[in-house]
């Protein structure tokens, strides 16, 4: 009897202690200090302490690996924007050197210094991105394969080669004193681009599930821009016939792509609102065609003017509809860089137009477009630096081995 009584008393005490613990757990906040989680019952008593699980030894490796997997070919648009800016500053500095009197020496110095800094920045950024993407191809080839099979991702595979070709064109004079060196590098860059042409253009009319009417979206113009940039760079390499060949490839498919996209068949449903800045590729293509044909013909003739006026019309059409991009600019992402390089291509075309017609209105237009493109570029550059974590770790296009893309 006595033992039963003692047992009952212990049970009552245990019940009271459990009630106190539960009451303290519910009403008292859990305070976290360092790596220890402490449940506070009162000022004198603490019940239990539990350490957080130790960080995995492979956490840093996993973090680096996740960065590599999230970087895709669309990030090379940053390098394209920087390369076009370097080309713009080079063009302006050369214009000052040949056409301005001696009092503008300070402006020539500023433009030359700014151009050289931009070119070095482009080279550094492009080397880093190329290294990261090369590591991705080696260690995560399945994700690259999923990117290649994706209807948007495959078009951005032209971006690395476009970036290097723009860097090649905008290089300072002392980098390629020997034209043979320039030509060899140009061949190394143009061959992979032509191989991609054969693959992409061929599947449009040979692969049933990848017909152009099914795959069409604004990013498909990246392939056309690649051909036009290659054509523009071919003149300095002394490859006039290849220049005409690449221009023919690009413009023939541009006509087909433009009509397909303009009719808004099924391609309009392939681009979500977050990717709408890519609509500015409509401006980039005819602007680059203007520069490419000028390099082929040797002068800014009527064909160049037709391309330039088309690009101006498309730019005004997009700029007058800011609501179209309302959702895509709510959160900063790499897609914002799609605003930069088309505008710079247009500025370069406007400078060539102003040099031909020698009209005040044309010069004002070229000045406005050039200043706007510079402001847009540096604004995006500052945003990218300040929000580098969001830029790298929260991509809109995120490819996986299973579904191709988790976002689009």
JOSULZI-V719760 format. One record per residue. N is the residue number from 1. D_FIRST is the distance of its C-alpha to the first C-alpha in whole Angstrom. Layout:
# JOSULZI-V719760
N_D_FIRST ; N_D_FIRST
This chain:
# JOSULZI-V719760
1_0 ; 2_4 ; 3_5 ; 4_5 ; 5_6 ; 6_9 ; 7_10 ; 8_11 ; 9_12 ; 10_14 ; 11_15 ; 12_17 ; 13_19 ; 14_20 ; 15_21 ; 16_23 ; 17_25 ; 18_26 ; 19_27 ; 20_29 ; 21_30 ; 22_32 ; 23_33 ; 24_35 ; 25_36 ; 26_38 ; 27_39 ; 28_40 ; 29_43 ; 30_43 ; 31_45 ; 32_47 ; 33_48 ; 34_51 ; 35_49 ; 36_45 ; 37_43 ; 38_41 ; 39_38 ; 40_38 ; 41_35 ; 42_36 ; 43_39 ; 44_36 ; 45_34 ; 46_35 ; 47_33 ; 48_35 ; 49_38 ; 50_40 ; 51_44 ; 52_46 ; 53_48 ; 54_51 ; 55_54 ; 56_55 ; 57_58 ; 58_60 ; 59_60 ; 60_63 ; 61_65 ; 62_64 ; 63_65 ; 64_68 ; 65_68 ; 66_67 ; 67_70 ; 68_73 ; 69_71 ; 70_72 ; 71_75 ; 72_78 ; 73_82 ; 74_82 ; 75_81 ; 76_84 ; 77_86 ; 78_85 ; 79_88 ; 80_90 ; 81_90 ; 82_90 ; 83_93 ; 84_95 ; 85_95 ; 86_96 ; 87_99 ; 88_100 ; 89_100 ; 90_102 ; 91_104 ; 92_105 ; 93_105 ; 94_108 ; 95_110 ; 96_110 ; 97_111 ; 98_114 ; 99_115 ; 100_114 ; 101_116 ; 102_116 ; 103_114 ; 104_111 ; 105_110 ; 106_107 ; 107_106 ; 108_107 ; 109_105 ; 110_102 ; 111_102 ; 112_102 ; 113_99 ; 114_97 ; 115_98 ; 116_97 ; 117_94 ; 118_93 ; 119_94 ; 120_92 ; 121_89 ; 122_90 ; 123_90 ; 124_87 ; 125_85 ; 126_87 ; 127_86 ; 128_82 ; 129_82 ; 130_84 ; 131_82 ; 132_78 ; 133_80 ; 134_81 ; 135_77 ; 136_76 ; 137_79 ; 138_78 ; 139_74 ; 140_73 ; 141_76 ; 142_74 ; 143_74 ; 144_78 ; 145_78 ; 146_76 ; 147_78 ; 148_82 ; 149_81 ; 150_80 ; 151_82 ; 152_82 ; 153_81 ; 154_84 ; 155_86 ; 156_85 ; 157_86 ; 158_89 ; 159_88 ; 160_88 ; 161_91 ; 162_93 ; 163_91 ; 164_93 ; 165_96 ; 166_96 ; 167_95 ; 168_98 ; 169_101 ; 170_100 ; 171_100 ; 172_102 ; 173_105 ; 174_105 ; 175_102 ; 176_104 ; 177_108 ; 178_108 ; 179_108 ; 180_108 ; 181_104 ; 182_103 ; 183_105 ; 184_102 ; 185_99 ; 186_100 ; 187_101 ; 188_97 ; 189_96 ; 190_98 ; 191_97 ; 192_93 ; 193_94 ; 194_97 ; 195_94 ; 196_92 ; 197_95 ; 198_95 ; 199_92 ; 200_91 ; 201_94 ; 202_95 ; 203_91 ; 204_92 ; 205_95 ; 206_93 ; 207_90 ; 208_89 ; 209_85 ; 210_87 ; 211_90 ; 212_91 ; 213_91 ; 214_87 ; 215_86 ; 216_88 ; 217_87 ; 218_89 ; 219_87 ; 220_89 ; 221_92 ; 222_91 ; 223_93 ; 224_96 ; 225_96 ; 226_95 ; 227_98 ; 228_100 ; 229_99 ; 230_100 ; 231_103 ; 232_104 ; 233_103 ; 234_105 ; 235_108 ; 236_108 ; 237_107 ; 238_110 ; 239_109 ; 240_111 ; 241_111 ; 242_107 ; 243_107 ; 244_109 ; 245_106 ; 246_103 ; 247_104 ; 248_105 ; 249_102 ; 250_100 ; 251_102 ; 252_103 ; 253_99 ; 254_99 ; 255_101 ; 256_99 ; 257_95 ; 258_97 ; 259_98 ; 260_95 ; 261_93 ; 262_95 ; 263_95 ; 264_91 ; 265_90 ; 266_87 ; 267_87 ; 268_86 ; 269_82 ; 270_82 ; 271_81 ; 272_78 ; 273_79 ; 274_77 ; 275_80 ; 276_83 ; 277_85 ; 278_86 ; 279_89 ; 280_91 ; 281_92 ; 282_94 ; 283_96 ; 284_95 ; 285_97 ; 286_101 ; 287_101 ; 288_100 ; 289_103 ; 290_105 ; 291_105 ; 292_105 ; 293_108 ; 294_110 ; 295_109 ; 296_111 ; 297_114 ; 298_114 ; 299_115 ; 300_113 ; 301_115 ; 302_114 ; 303_111 ; 304_109 ; 305_110 ; 306_109 ; 307_106 ; 308_105 ; 309_106 ; 310_103 ; 311_101 ; 312_101 ; 313_101 ; 314_98 ; 315_96 ; 316_97 ; 317_96 ; 318_92 ; 319_93 ; 320_93 ; 321_90 ; 322_87 ; 323_85 ; 324_85 ; 325_83 ; 326_81 ; 327_78 ; 328_79 ; 329_79 ; 330_76 ; 331_74 ; 332_76 ; 333_76 ; 334_79 ; 335_81 ; 336_82 ; 337_84 ; 338_86 ; 339_88 ; 340_89 ; 341_92 ; 342_93 ; 343_94 ; 344_96 ; 345_98 ; 346_99 ; 347_100 ; 348_102 ; 349_104 ; 350_105 ; 351_106 ; 352_108 ; 353_109 ; 354_110 ; 355_112 ; 356_114 ; 357_115 ; 358_116 ; 359_115 ; 360_113 ; 361_111 ; 362_110 ; 363_109 ; 364_107 ; 365_105 ; 366_104 ; 367_103 ; 368_101 ; 369_99 ; 370_99 ; 371_97 ; 372_95 ; 373_94 ; 374_94 ; 375_91 ; 376_89 ; 377_89 ; 378_88 ; 379_86 ; 380_84 ; 381_84 ; 382_82 ; 383_79 ; 384_79 ; 385_78 ; 386_76 ; 387_74 ; 388_74 ; 389_70 ; 390_71 ; 391_74 ; 392_73 ; 393_69 ; 394_70 ; 395_73 ; 396_74 ; 397_75 ; 398_72 ; 399_73 ; 400_70 ; 401_71 ; 402_69 ; 403_71 ; 404_74 ; 405_73 ; 406_70 ; 407_72 ; 408_75
